[in-house]
């Protein structure tokens, strides 16, 4: 069964290298697995100073509202990328990809913005994936996730890319 992985990512206007990196890995996949990027505009920030927890919550809530409006069109599993999630090895991701292909026609991967995902988005998720305990720029995470999906797919295809 064909699977479309919708990557919902807070943030727009990525650098060219992010757009090109994501597009490169997405183009390597075949019809049985496709990546689609859906950008969600970040909340407008009014202060360049250090944000308080209340301000962070406010911005996260605004982004969550925009994200949830777009998520309503997805009929499948939702996986949030979050530090509280499970770390998956690449072979584990390959197994999950195979399971997703067997169970769904589409899934959603949720990538937060500079302040992460709002708790309401985390509660919507059926799974949480921790890419790393390190903190990465949220734009870079798009490319990393696309590469890991391609790597997992290549394992499942017996393609030598993973070696």
Secondary structure in CASP SS format (residue, H / E / C, confidence):
PFRMAT SS
TARGET T0000
AUTHOR 0000-0000-0000
METHOD secondary structure of the structure
MODEL  1
X C 1.00
X C 1.00
X E 1.00
X E 1.00
X E 1.00
X E 1.00
X E 1.00
X E 1.00
X E 1.00
X E 1.00
X C 1.00
X C 1.00
X C 1.00
X C 1.00
X C 1.00
X H 1.00
X H 1.00
X H 1.00
X H 1.00
X H 1.00
X H 1.00
X H 1.00
X H 1.00
X H 1.00
X H 1.00
X H 1.00
X H 1.00
X H 1.00
X C 1.00
X C 1.00
X C 1.00
X C 1.00
X E 1.00
X E 1.00
X E 1.00
X E 1.00
X E 1.00
X E 1.00
X E 1.00
X E 1.00
X C 1.00
X C 1.00
X C 1.00
X C 1.00
X C 1.00
X C 1.00
X C 1.00
X C 1.00
X C 1.00
X C 1.00
X C 1.00
X C 1.00
X H 1.00
X H 1.00
X H 1.00
X H 1.00
X H 1.00
X H 1.00
X H 1.00
X H 1.00
X H 1.00
X H 1.00
X H 1.00
X H 1.00
X H 1.00
X H 1.00
X H 1.00
X H 1.00
X H 1.00
X H 1.00
X H 1.00
X C 1.00
X C 1.00
X C 1.00
X C 1.00
X C 1.00
X C 1.00
X E 1.00
X E 1.00
X E 1.00
X E 1.00
X E 1.00
X E 1.00
X E 1.00
X E 1.00
X E 1.00
X C 1.00
X C 1.00
X C 1.00
X H 1.00
X H 1.00
X H 1.00
X H 1.00
X H 1.00
X H 1.00
X H 1.00
X H 1.00
X H 1.00
X H 1.00
X H 1.00
X H 1.00
X H 1.00
X H 1.00
X C 1.00
X C 1.00
X E 1.00
X E 1.00
X E 1.00
X E 1.00
X E 1.00
X E 1.00
X C 1.00
X E 1.00
X C 1.00
X C 1.00
X E 1.00
X C 1.00
X C 1.00
X H 1.00
X H 1.00
X H 1.00
X H 1.00
X H 1.00
X H 1.00
X C 1.00
X C 1.00
X E 1.00
X E 1.00
X E 1.00
X C 1.00
X C 1.00
X C 1.00
X C 1.00
X C 1.00
X C 1.00
X C 1.00
X C 1.00
X H 1.00
X H 1.00
X H 1.00
X H 1.00
X H 1.00
X H 1.00
X H 1.00
X H 1.00
X H 1.00
X H 1.00
X H 1.00
X H 1.00
X H 1.00
X H 1.00
X H 1.00
X H 1.00
X H 1.00
X H 1.00
X H 1.00
X H 1.00
X C 1.00
X C 1.00
X H 1.00
X H 1.00
X H 1.00
X C 1.00
END
